């Protein structure tokens, strides 16, 4: 069992039935938390890409060549 499976409120739920995700308060709060986590990760990736692009522009302006920019 992975960490994610233990975190999901539906895993091992005795009150589970087809279509219950739309009515379950526990699942709604879990889904909201996941959406916030996805937004945070997306923002971090956007920030990292912007930082890499700034380094590439700096290298291009200064006449230096950077093959791969990882940080």
C-alpha positions in Angstrom: 0.0 0.0 0.0 1.4 3.4 -1.0 1.2 6.6 0.9 -1.3 7.9 -1.5 -3.7 5.0 -1.0 -3.6 5.6 2.8 -4.4 9.2 2.2 -7.5 8.7 0.0 -10.6 8.6 2.1 -12.3 6.0 -0.2 -9.7 3.4 0.4 -11.2 0.8 2.8 -14.5 2.8 3.2 -17.5 0.6 4.1 -20.0 3.2 2.9 -18.7 3.2 -0.6 -21.1 2.9 -3.6 -21.2 3.9 -7.3 -21.3 7.6 -7.6 -20.6 8.5 -4.0 -17.7 10.8 -4.9 -20.2 13.6 -5.7 -21.9 13.3 -2.3 -19.1 12.4 0.1 -17.8 15.3 2.2 -14.6 13.5 3.1 -13.8 13.0 -0.6 -14.6 16.7 -1.4 -12.2 17.9 1.2 -9.5 15.5 -0.1 -10.1 16.6 -3.7 -9.8 20.3 -2.6 -6.5 19.5 -0.9 -5.2 17.7 -4.0 -6.2 20.7 -6.2 -4.3 23.0 -4.0 -1.3 20.7 -4.1 -1.5 20.6 -7.9 -1.6 24.4 -8.1 1.4 24.7 -5.8 3.4 22.2 -7.9 2.4 23.9 -11.1 3.5 27.3 -9.8 6.8 25.8 -8.6 7.4 24.4 -12.1 6.5 27.7 -13.7 8.9 29.5 -11.4 11.7 27.1 -12.2 11.2 27.4 -15.9 11.2 31.2 -15.6 14.5 31.1 -13.7 16.0 28.7 -16.3 14.9 31.1 -19.0 16.5 34.0 -17.2 19.8 32.1 -17.0 19.7 31.3 -20.6 19.0 34.9 -21.6 21.9 36.1 -19.4 24.2 33.5 -20.9 23.2 34.5 -24.4 23.7 38.2 -23.7 27.1 37.7 -22.1 28.3 35.5 -24.9 28.5 32.3 -22.8 27.0 29.0 -23.9 25.1 26.8 -21.5 24.1 23.4 -22.9 21.8 22.3 -20.0 20.7 24.5 -17.1 19.8 22.4 -14.1 19.4 23.7 -10.6 
